[in-house]
Amino acid sequence: MELKVATVFVSVKVWEKRYFLPVFRLLWSDINNTELSHYIDHTGRTYESWTDYLENNHLPKCMYCYPKYGFYSCSSGWKHEFDPDLEPTIE
């Protein structure tokens, strides 16, 4: 079994303070080659999925920004789109 670890950064804004919180993603394949992920937040709490993290984290009521699906990705040409004048999609 190969275990992969990635860091996802959650950008947090509480009042006028801004900071980044790391969330560690553990990725591995089970015996059926199904990819599985778990997430660990900056306090050591574990989550079974990105949705679990979003719904059950203990962050204070604040504004935060994060990768929609809990990981970073690029287009097939390894290019990403960044436009500082483009409003981000917020759910």
C-alpha positions as CSV (number, residue, x, y, z in Angstrom):
1,M,0.0,0.0,0.0
2,E,1.3,3.4,-1.0
3,L,0.4,6.3,1.3
4,K,0.4,9.9,-0.1
5,V,0.2,13.0,2.0
6,A,-0.8,16.5,0.7
7,T,-1.4,19.8,2.4
8,V,-4.5,21.8,1.6
9,F,-4.6,25.4,2.8
10,V,-7.8,27.0,4.1
11,S,-7.6,30.8,4.0
12,V,-9.4,32.2,7.0
13,K,-10.5,35.8,7.8
14,V,-11.8,36.6,11.3
15,W,-12.6,40.3,11.6
16,E,-9.4,42.0,10.2
17,K,-7.1,39.0,10.9
18,R,-6.2,36.7,8.0
19,Y,-4.3,33.5,8.1
20,F,-3.9,30.1,6.5
21,L,-4.7,26.8,8.2
22,P,-3.2,23.6,6.9
23,V,-5.4,20.5,6.4
24,F,-3.5,17.3,5.7
25,R,-5.0,14.9,3.1
26,L,-4.0,11.3,3.4
27,L,-4.6,9.3,0.2
28,W,-4.2,5.6,-0.4
29,S,-5.7,2.7,-2.3
30,D,-7.5,-0.2,-0.7
31,I,-7.2,-3.8,-1.9
32,N,-9.7,-3.1,-4.7
33,N,-7.6,-0.1,-5.9
34,T,-10.3,2.3,-4.8
35,E,-8.7,5.6,-3.7
36,L,-9.5,6.6,-0.1
37,S,-8.9,9.9,1.6
38,H,-8.9,11.1,5.2
39,Y,-8.2,14.7,6.4
40,I,-6.5,15.9,9.5
41,D,-6.9,19.5,10.6
42,H,-4.4,21.8,12.4
43,T,-5.7,20.6,15.8
44,G,-5.3,16.9,15.0
45,R,-9.0,16.2,14.5
46,T,-9.6,13.6,11.7
47,Y,-12.4,13.6,9.1
48,E,-13.5,10.8,6.8
49,S,-14.0,13.1,3.8
50,W,-13.7,16.7,2.7
51,T,-17.5,17.1,3.2
52,D,-17.0,15.8,6.7
53,Y,-14.3,18.4,7.3
54,L,-16.5,21.2,5.9
55,E,-19.5,20.2,8.0
56,N,-17.8,19.3,11.3
57,N,-14.7,21.4,11.7
58,H,-14.4,23.6,14.8
59,L,-13.4,26.8,13.0
60,P,-15.0,30.0,14.5
61,K,-17.8,31.7,12.5
62,C,-15.7,33.5,9.9
63,M,-15.1,33.8,6.2
64,Y,-12.9,31.2,4.6
65,C,-11.8,30.0,1.2
66,Y,-10.7,26.5,0.2
67,P,-10.4,24.2,-2.8
68,K,-13.9,23.1,-3.7
69,Y,-13.3,19.4,-3.6
70,G,-10.5,19.4,-1.0
71,F,-7.5,19.2,-3.4
72,Y,-5.8,21.3,-6.0
73,S,-6.0,20.4,-9.7
74,C,-4.9,21.8,-13.1
75,S,-6.3,21.5,-16.6
76,S,-5.0,18.7,-18.8
77,G,-2.4,21.1,-20.2
78,W,-1.1,21.8,-16.7
79,K,-2.2,25.4,-16.8
80,H,-4.3,27.1,-14.2
81,E,-6.5,30.2,-14.6
82,F,-5.8,33.1,-12.3
83,D,-7.4,36.5,-12.8
84,P,-7.2,38.8,-9.8
85,D,-10.1,40.8,-11.2
86,L,-12.4,37.7,-11.4
87,E,-14.8,37.2,-8.5
88,P,-14.4,33.7,-7.0
89,T,-17.3,31.3,-6.9
90,I,-18.6,31.0,-3.4
91,E,-21.0,28.4,-2.2
